[in-house]
Amino acid sequence: MNAKDILSRRFEKATFNGYKTDDVDEFLRELSSEFAQLQKDKNELERKLEVLADKIRAVSYTHLRAH
């Protein structure tokens, strides 16, 4: 699931005691925005983790060659 999936989600209209369409649409917009930001944060953290893993591998390799 991604932010676009959230925005494009549609619901059937309820006959009785349903939710207001505008309220649901606003909630989906907010949810989509938050989800998109979380996805960006996750991608950035994965990139940083990969950089750190590369540094650890480099240090390990250098340490092993020294002994």
PAKOLDREN-716126 format. One record per atom (N, C-alpha, C, O, CB): atom name; z, x, y. Coordinates in steps of 0.1 Angstrom, whole numbers. Atoms other than C-alpha are relative to their C-alpha. Glycine has a CB too. Example, Ala and Ser with C-alpha at 12.3 -4.5 7.8 and 13.67 -1.06 7.14 Angstrom:
BEGIN
<atom torke="N" Z="0" X="9" Y="-12"/>
<atom torke="CA" Z="78" X="123" Y="-45"/>
<atom torke="C" Z="0" X="9" Y="12"/>
<atom torke="O" Z="7" X="19" Y="12"/>
<atom torke="CB" Z="12" X="-10" Y="0"/>
<atom torke="N" Z="0" X="-9" Y="-11"/>
<atom torke="CA" Z="71" X="137" Y="-11"/>
<atom torke="C" Z="8" X="-8" Y="11"/>
<atom torke="O" Z="9" X="-3" Y="22"/>
<atom torke="CB" Z="-14" X="4" Y="5"/>
***
This chain:
BEGIN
<atom torke="N" Z="0" X="8" Y="-12"/>
<atom torke="CA" Z="0" X="0" Y="0"/>
<atom torke="C" Z="0" X="9" Y="12"/>
<atom torke="O" Z="6" X="19" Y="13"/>
<atom torke="CB" Z="12" X="-10" Y="0"/>
<atom torke="N" Z="0" X="-7" Y="-13"/>
<atom torke="CA" Z="-7" X="12" Y="35"/>
<atom torke="C" Z="1" X="-10" Y="12"/>
<atom torke="O" Z="1" X="-22" Y="10"/>
<atom torke="CB" Z="-13" X="9" Y="2"/>
<atom torke="N" Z="-2" X="8" Y="-12"/>
<atom torke="CA" Z="-4" X="-1" Y="71"/>
<atom torke="C" Z="-11" X="-11" Y="1"/>
<atom torke="O" Z="-8" X="-22" Y="5"/>
<atom torke="CB" Z="1" X="8" Y="12"/>
<atom torke="N" Z="11" X="9" Y="-1"/>
<atom torke="CA" Z="-38" X="-17" Y="70"/>
<atom torke="C" Z="1" X="-12" Y="-10"/>
<atom torke="O" Z="-2" X="-23" Y="-7"/>
<atom torke="CB" Z="-14" X="7" Y="-3"/>
<atom torke="N" Z="-3" X="10" Y="10"/>
<atom torke="CA" Z="-29" X="-36" Y="38"/>
<atom torke="C" Z="10" X="-11" Y="5"/>
<atom torke="O" Z="9" X="-23" Y="3"/>
<atom torke="CB" Z="5" X="6" Y="-13"/>
<atom torke="N" Z="-11" X="8" Y="-5"/>
<atom torke="CA" Z="2" X="-50" Y="55"/>
<atom torke="C" Z="-7" X="-10" Y="11"/>
<atom torke="O" Z="-4" X="-22" Y="11"/>
<atom torke="CB" Z="11" X="8" Y="7"/>
<atom torke="N" Z="7" X="8" Y="-10"/>
<atom torke="CA" Z="-19" X="-62" Y="85"/>
<atom torke="C" Z="-9" X="-10" Y="-5"/>
<atom torke="O" Z="-11" X="-21" Y="1"/>
<atom torke="CB" Z="-6" X="9" Y="10"/>
<atom torke="N" Z="11" X="9" Y="5"/>
<atom torke="CA" Z="-46" X="-78" Y="64"/>
<atom torke="C" Z="6" X="-11" Y="-9"/>
<atom torke="O" Z="-1" X="-20" Y="-13"/>
<atom torke="CB" Z="-10" X="8" Y="-7"/>
<atom torke="N" Z="-6" X="10" Y="9"/>
<atom torke="CA" Z="-21" X="-98" Y="42"/>
<atom torke="C" Z="0" X="-13" Y="6"/>
<atom torke="O" Z="4" X="-15" Y="18"/>
<atom torke="CB" Z="14" X="5" Y="-3"/>
<atom torke="N" Z="0" X="14" Y="-4"/>
<atom torke="CA" Z="-25" X="-135" Y="45"/>
<atom torke="C" Z="8" X="-9" Y="-9"/>
<atom torke="O" Z="9" X="-6" Y="-21"/>
<atom torke="CB" Z="-14" X="-6" Y="2"/>
<atom torke="N" Z="-8" X="9" Y="8"/>
<atom torke="CA" Z="-3" X="-163" Y="33"/>
<atom torke="C" Z="-5" X="-14" Y="1"/>
<atom torke="O" Z="-11" X="-18" Y="11"/>
<atom torke="CB" Z="15" X="1" Y="4"/>
<atom torke="N" Z="4" X="14" Y="0"/>
<atom torke="CA" Z="-10" X="-199" Y="24"/>
<atom torke="C" Z="10" X="-7" Y="9"/>
<atom torke="O" Z="22" X="-4" Y="10"/>
<atom torke="CB" Z="0" X="-6" Y="-14"/>
<atom torke="N" Z="-9" X="8" Y="-9"/>
<atom torke="CA" Z="4" X="-224" Y="49"/>
<atom torke="C" Z="8" X="-10" Y="-9"/>
<atom torke="O" Z="3" X="-17" Y="-18"/>
<atom torke="CB" Z="-9" X="-8" Y="10"/>
<atom torke="N" Z="-9" X="9" Y="7"/>
<atom torke="CA" Z="34" X="-243" Y="36"/>
<atom torke="C" Z="-1" X="-14" Y="6"/>
<atom torke="O" Z="-3" X="-16" Y="18"/>
<atom torke="CB" Z="14" X="5" Y="0"/>
<atom torke="N" Z="0" X="14" Y="-5"/>
<atom torke="CA" Z="34" X="-281" Y="39"/>
<atom torke="C" Z="13" X="-3" Y="7"/>
<atom torke="O" Z="12" X="-10" Y="18"/>
<atom torke="CB" Z="-2" X="-9" Y="-12"/>
<atom torke="N" Z="-13" X="3" Y="-6"/>
<atom torke="CA" Z="71" X="-284" Y="47"/>
<atom torke="C" Z="8" X="13" Y="1"/>
<atom torke="O" Z="8" X="21" Y="-8"/>
<atom torke="CB" Z="7" X="-11" Y="-8"/>
<atom torke="N" Z="-9" X="-11" Y="-2"/>
<atom torke="CA" Z="96" X="-260" Y="61"/>
<atom torke="C" Z="-6" X="14" Y="-2"/>
<atom torke="O" Z="1" X="23" Y="-7"/>
<atom torke="CB" Z="12" X="-2" Y="-9"/>
<atom torke="N" Z="6" X="-13" Y="1"/>
<atom torke="CA" Z="72" X="-231" Y="62"/>
<atom torke="C" Z="4" X="9" Y="12"/>
<atom torke="O" Z="11" X="4" Y="21"/>
<atom torke="CB" Z="-15" X="-1" Y="0"/>
<atom torke="N" Z="-3" X="-9" Y="-11"/>
<atom torke="CA" Z="74" X="-201" Y="85"/>
<atom torke="C" Z="-10" X="-2" Y="11"/>
<atom torke="O" Z="-22" X="-6" Y="9"/>
<atom torke="CB" Z="1" X="14" Y="-4"/>
<atom torke="N" Z="10" X="0" Y="-11"/>
<atom torke="CA" Z="58" X="-200" Y="120"/>
<atom torke="C" Z="-10" X="11" Y="-2"/>
<atom torke="O" Z="-6" X="23" Y="-4"/>
<atom torke="CB" Z="7" X="1" Y="14"/>
<atom torke="N" Z="10" X="-10" Y="2"/>
<atom torke="CA" Z="25" X="-182" Y="117"/>
<atom torke="C" Z="1" X="12" Y="10"/>
<atom torke="O" Z="0" X="23" Y="6"/>
<atom torke="CB" Z="-14" X="-6" Y="1"/>
<atom torke="N" Z="-2" X="-11" Y="-10"/>
<atom torke="CA" Z="31" X="-163" Y="149"/>
<atom torke="C" Z="11" X="9" Y="-3"/>
<atom torke="O" Z="10" X="21" Y="-1"/>
<atom torke="CB" Z="2" X="-6" Y="14"/>
<atom torke="N" Z="-12" X="-8" Y="4"/>
<atom torke="CA" Z="65" X="-151" Y="137"/>
<atom torke="C" Z="-4" X="10" Y="-11"/>
<atom torke="O" Z="0" X="21" Y="-11"/>
<atom torke="CB" Z="12" X="-8" Y="-3"/>
<atom torke="N" Z="4" X="-8" Y="12"/>
<atom torke="CA" Z="50" X="-139" Y="104"/>
<atom torke="C" Z="-10" X="11" Y="5"/>
<atom torke="O" Z="-8" X="23" Y="1"/>
<atom torke="CB" Z="-6" X="-8" Y="-11"/>
<atom torke="N" Z="10" X="-9" Y="-5"/>
<atom torke="CA" Z="21" X="-122" Y="122"/>
<atom torke="C" Z="7" X="11" Y="8"/>
<atom torke="O" Z="3" X="23" Y="6"/>
<atom torke="CB" Z="-11" X="-7" Y="8"/>
<atom torke="N" Z="-7" X="-10" Y="-8"/>
<atom torke="CA" Z="44" X="-104" Y="146"/>
<atom torke="C" Z="8" X="9" Y="-9"/>
<atom torke="O" Z="8" X="21" Y="-7"/>
<atom torke="CB" Z="10" X="-7" Y="10"/>
<atom torke="N" Z="-7" X="-8" Y="9"/>
<atom torke="CA" Z="66" X="-92" Y="118"/>
<atom torke="C" Z="-9" X="9" Y="-8"/>
<atom torke="O" Z="-6" X="21" Y="-10"/>
<atom torke="CB" Z="8" X="-9" Y="-10"/>
<atom torke="N" Z="10" X="-9" Y="7"/>
<atom torke="CA" Z="36" X="-79" Y="99"/>
<atom torke="C" Z="-5" X="11" Y="9"/>
<atom torke="O" Z="-7" X="22" Y="4"/>
<atom torke="CB" Z="-12" X="-8" Y="-6"/>
<atom torke="N" Z="5" X="-11" Y="-9"/>
<atom torke="CA" Z="24" X="-60" Y="130"/>
<atom torke="C" Z="11" X="11" Y="1"/>
<atom torke="O" Z="8" X="23" Y="1"/>
<atom torke="CB" Z="-3" X="-6" Y="14"/>
<atom torke="N" Z="-11" X="-10" Y="-1"/>
<atom torke="CA" Z="59" X="-44" Y="134"/>
<atom torke="C" Z="1" X="8" Y="-13"/>
<atom torke="O" Z="3" X="20" Y="-12"/>
<atom torke="CB" Z="13" X="-8" Y="3"/>
<atom torke="N" Z="-1" X="-7" Y="13"/>
<atom torke="CA" Z="61" X="-36" Y="97"/>
<atom torke="C" Z="-11" X="10" Y="-2"/>
<atom torke="O" Z="-9" X="21" Y="-7"/>
<atom torke="CB" Z="0" X="-11" Y="-11"/>
<atom torke="N" Z="12" X="-9" Y="2"/>
<atom torke="CA" Z="26" X="-21" Y="97"/>
<atom torke="C" Z="2" X="12" Y="9"/>
<atom torke="O" Z="-1" X="23" Y="4"/>
<atom torke="CB" Z="-12" X="-8" Y="4"/>
<atom torke="N" Z="-2" X="-12" Y="-9"/>
<atom torke="CA" Z="35" X="1" Y="127"/>
<atom torke="C" Z="10" X="9" Y="-6"/>
<atom torke="O" Z="9" X="21" Y="-6"/>
<atom torke="CB" Z="4" X="-5" Y="14"/>
<atom torke="N" Z="-10" X="-8" Y="6"/>
<atom torke="CA" Z="67" X="13" Y="111"/>
<atom torke="C" Z="-5" X="7" Y="-13"/>
<atom torke="O" Z="-2" X="19" Y="-15"/>
<atom torke="CB" Z="12" X="-9" Y="-3"/>
<atom torke="N" Z="5" X="-6" Y="12"/>
<atom torke="CA" Z="50" X="19" Y="78"/>
<atom torke="C" Z="-10" X="11" Y="3"/>
<atom torke="O" Z="-9" X="22" Y="-4"/>
<atom torke="CB" Z="-8" X="-11" Y="-9"/>
<atom torke="N" Z="10" X="-10" Y="-4"/>
<atom torke="CA" Z="22" X="39" Y="95"/>
<atom torke="C" Z="8" X="13" Y="4"/>
<atom torke="O" Z="4" X="24" Y="1"/>
<atom torke="CB" Z="-9" X="-5" Y="11"/>
<atom torke="N" Z="-7" X="-11" Y="-5"/>
<atom torke="CA" Z="48" X="61" Y="112"/>
<atom torke="C" Z="7" X="7" Y="-12"/>
<atom torke="O" Z="8" X="19" Y="-12"/>
<atom torke="CB" Z="11" X="-5" Y="10"/>
<atom torke="N" Z="-6" X="-6" Y="12"/>
<atom torke="CA" Z="67" X="66" Y="79"/>
<atom torke="C" Z="-10" X="8" Y="-8"/>
<atom torke="O" Z="-7" X="19" Y="-13"/>
<atom torke="CB" Z="6" X="-10" Y="-8"/>
<atom torke="N" Z="11" X="-7" Y="7"/>
<atom torke="CA" Z="34" X="76" Y="63"/>
<atom torke="C" Z="-3" X="14" Y="6"/>
<atom torke="O" Z="-5" X="24" Y="0"/>
<atom torke="CB" Z="-12" X="-8" Y="-2"/>
<atom torke="N" Z="3" X="-13" Y="-7"/>
<atom torke="CA" Z="27" X="102" Y="90"/>
<atom torke="C" Z="12" X="10" Y="-2"/>
<atom torke="O" Z="9" X="22" Y="-4"/>
<atom torke="CB" Z="-1" X="-3" Y="15"/>
<atom torke="N" Z="-12" X="-8" Y="2"/>
<atom torke="CA" Z="63" X="115" Y="87"/>
<atom torke="C" Z="0" X="6" Y="-14"/>
<atom torke="O" Z="3" X="18" Y="-15"/>
<atom torke="CB" Z="13" X="-7" Y="3"/>
<atom torke="N" Z="1" X="-5" Y="14"/>
<atom torke="CA" Z="59" X="118" Y="49"/>
<atom torke="C" Z="-10" X="11" Y="-1"/>
<atom torke="O" Z="-8" X="21" Y="-7"/>
<atom torke="CB" Z="-3" X="-11" Y="-9"/>
<atom torke="N" Z="11" X="-10" Y="1"/>
<atom torke="CA" Z="26" X="137" Y="52"/>
<atom torke="C" Z="4" X="13" Y="7"/>
<atom torke="O" Z="1" X="23" Y="2"/>
<atom torke="CB" Z="-13" X="-6" Y="7"/>
<atom torke="N" Z="-4" X="-12" Y="-7"/>
<atom torke="CA" Z="41" X="161" Y="78"/>
<atom torke="C" Z="11" X="7" Y="-8"/>
<atom torke="O" Z="10" X="20" Y="-9"/>
<atom torke="CB" Z="6" X="-4" Y="14"/>
<atom torke="N" Z="-10" X="-6" Y="8"/>
<atom torke="CA" Z="71" X="167" Y="56"/>
<atom torke="C" Z="-6" X="7" Y="-13"/>
<atom torke="O" Z="-1" X="17" Y="-17"/>
<atom torke="CB" Z="11" X="-10" Y="-4"/>
<atom torke="N" Z="6" X="-6" Y="11"/>
<atom torke="CA" Z="49" X="173" Y="26"/>
<atom torke="C" Z="-7" X="13" Y="3"/>
<atom torke="O" Z="-7" X="23" Y="-4"/>
<atom torke="CB" Z="-10" X="-10" Y="-7"/>
<atom torke="N" Z="6" X="-12" Y="-5"/>
<atom torke="CA" Z="29" X="198" Y="46"/>
<atom torke="C" Z="10" X="12" Y="2"/>
<atom torke="O" Z="8" X="23" Y="-2"/>
<atom torke="CB" Z="-8" X="-2" Y="13"/>
<atom torke="N" Z="-11" X="-10" Y="-3"/>
<atom torke="CA" Z="61" X="216" Y="57"/>
<atom torke="C" Z="5" X="5" Y="-13"/>
<atom torke="O" Z="8" X="17" Y="-15"/>
<atom torke="CB" Z="11" X="-5" Y="9"/>
<atom torke="N" Z="-5" X="-4" Y="13"/>
<atom torke="CA" Z="73" X="217" Y="21"/>
<atom torke="C" Z="-9" X="9" Y="-7"/>
<atom torke="O" Z="-5" X="19" Y="-13"/>
<atom torke="CB" Z="3" X="-13" Y="-9"/>
<atom torke="N" Z="10" X="-9" Y="6"/>
<atom torke="CA" Z="41" X="233" Y="9"/>
<atom torke="C" Z="0" X="13" Y="7"/>
<atom torke="O" Z="-1" X="24" Y="0"/>
<atom torke="CB" Z="-14" X="-6" Y="1"/>
<atom torke="N" Z="-1" X="-13" Y="-7"/>
<atom torke="CA" Z="44" X="260" Y="36"/>
<atom torke="C" Z="12" X="7" Y="-5"/>
<atom torke="O" Z="12" X="19" Y="-7"/>
<atom torke="CB" Z="1" X="-3" Y="15"/>
<atom torke="N" Z="-12" X="-7" Y="5"/>
<atom torke="CA" Z="80" X="267" Y="25"/>
<atom torke="C" Z="-2" X="5" Y="-14"/>
<atom torke="O" Z="3" X="15" Y="-18"/>
<atom torke="CB" Z="12" X="-10" Y="1"/>
<atom torke="N" Z="2" X="-4" Y="14"/>
<atom torke="CA" Z="70" X="267" Y="-12"/>
<atom torke="C" Z="-9" X="13" Y="0"/>
<atom torke="O" Z="-7" X="22" Y="-8"/>
<atom torke="CB" Z="-7" X="-11" Y="-8"/>
<atom torke="N" Z="9" X="-12" Y="-1"/>
<atom torke="CA" Z="42" X="293" Y="-3"/>
<atom torke="C" Z="8" X="12" Y="4"/>
<atom torke="O" Z="6" X="23" Y="-2"/>
<atom torke="CB" Z="-12" X="-3" Y="9"/>
<atom torke="N" Z="-9" X="-12" Y="-5"/>
<atom torke="CA" Z="68" X="315" Y="15"/>
<atom torke="C" Z="9" X="4" Y="-11"/>
<atom torke="O" Z="11" X="16" Y="-14"/>
<atom torke="CB" Z="8" X="-4" Y="12"/>
<atom torke="N" Z="-9" X="-4" Y="11"/>
<atom torke="CA" Z="92" X="313" Y="-15"/>
<atom torke="C" Z="-8" X="7" Y="-11"/>
<atom torke="O" Z="-3" X="17" Y="-16"/>
<atom torke="CB" Z="6" X="-13" Y="-6"/>
<atom torke="N" Z="8" X="-6" Y="10"/>
<atom torke="CA" Z="64" X="322" Y="-39"/>
<atom torke="C" Z="-4" X="15" Y="5"/>
<atom torke="O" Z="-3" X="24" Y="-3"/>
<atom torke="CB" Z="-14" X="-8" Y="-2"/>
<atom torke="N" Z="3" X="-14" Y="-5"/>
<atom torke="CA" Z="54" X="352" Y="-16"/>
<atom torke="C" Z="12" X="9" Y="-1"/>
<atom torke="O" Z="11" X="20" Y="-5"/>
<atom torke="CB" Z="-5" X="-2" Y="14"/>
<atom torke="N" Z="-12" X="-8" Y="1"/>
<atom torke="CA" Z="90" X="364" Y="-14"/>
<atom torke="C" Z="3" X="3" Y="-15"/>
<atom torke="O" Z="7" X="15" Y="-18"/>
<atom torke="CB" Z="12" X="-7" Y="7"/>
<atom torke="N" Z="-3" X="-2" Y="15"/>
<atom torke="CA" Z="95" X="360" Y="-52"/>
<atom torke="C" Z="-10" X="10" Y="-5"/>
<atom torke="O" Z="-6" X="19" Y="-13"/>
<atom torke="CB" Z="-2" X="-13" Y="-7"/>
<atom torke="N" Z="10" X="-10" Y="5"/>
<atom torke="CA" Z="63" X="379" Y="-59"/>
<atom torke="C" Z="3" X="14" Y="5"/>
<atom torke="O" Z="2" X="24" Y="-2"/>
<atom torke="CB" Z="-15" X="-5" Y="5"/>
<atom torke="N" Z="-3" X="-13" Y="-6"/>
<atom torke="CA" Z="72" X="407" Y="-35"/>
<atom torke="C" Z="13" X="6" Y="-7"/>
<atom torke="O" Z="14" X="18" Y="-9"/>
<atom torke="CB" Z="2" X="-1" Y="16"/>
<atom torke="N" Z="-12" X="-5" Y="6"/>
<atom torke="CA" Z="107" X="409" Y="-50"/>
<atom torke="C" Z="-2" X="4" Y="-14"/>
<atom torke="O" Z="3" X="15" Y="-19"/>
<atom torke="CB" Z="11" X="-12" Y="0"/>
<atom torke="N" Z="3" X="-4" Y="14"/>
<atom torke="CA" Z="94" X="410" Y="-86"/>
<atom torke="C" Z="-8" X="13" Y="0"/>
<atom torke="O" Z="-6" X="22" Y="-9"/>
<atom torke="CB" Z="-8" X="-11" Y="-7"/>
<atom torke="N" Z="8" X="-12" Y="0"/>
<atom torke="CA" Z="69" X="438" Y="-77"/>
<atom torke="C" Z="9" X="12" Y="4"/>
<atom torke="O" Z="6" X="23" Y="0"/>
<atom torke="CB" Z="-12" X="-1" Y="10"/>
<atom torke="N" Z="-9" X="-10" Y="-4"/>
<atom torke="CA" Z="97" X="458" Y="-61"/>
<atom torke="C" Z="9" X="5" Y="-11"/>
<atom torke="O" Z="14" X="17" Y="-11"/>
<atom torke="CB" Z="9" X="-4" Y="12"/>
<atom torke="N" Z="-9" X="-4" Y="11"/>
<atom torke="CA" Z="117" X="459" Y="-93"/>
<atom torke="C" Z="-7" X="4" Y="-12"/>
<atom torke="O" Z="-1" X="7" Y="-22"/>
<atom torke="CB" Z="10" X="-11" Y="-4"/>
***
